[in-house]
């Protein structure tokens, strides 16, 4: 699935959140889940895809990622709750 996307990973419901952008959501989430990405998600165990948004081009996706990262935690939680109120791991829906 090669398509620009913004996504949020979490370690548990209402837990630590990571917001990222990628051109291949399935591959990138798999990397996070397997611990193949050095840094924040591996350190905090953010392995569940709890929210994502696809875009037609990378530039708008990057702009959206910056907007989300610049927002409050409450806004991030509201985004997740609007798409995924049960905080399911959405990775299985992608593959």
ABEGO torsion letter per residue (X at the ends): XBBBBBBBBBABBGBBBBBBBBABAAAAAAAAAAGABBEAAAAAGBABBABBBBBABAAAAAAAAAAAAABBAAAAAAAAAAABAAGBBAAAAAX
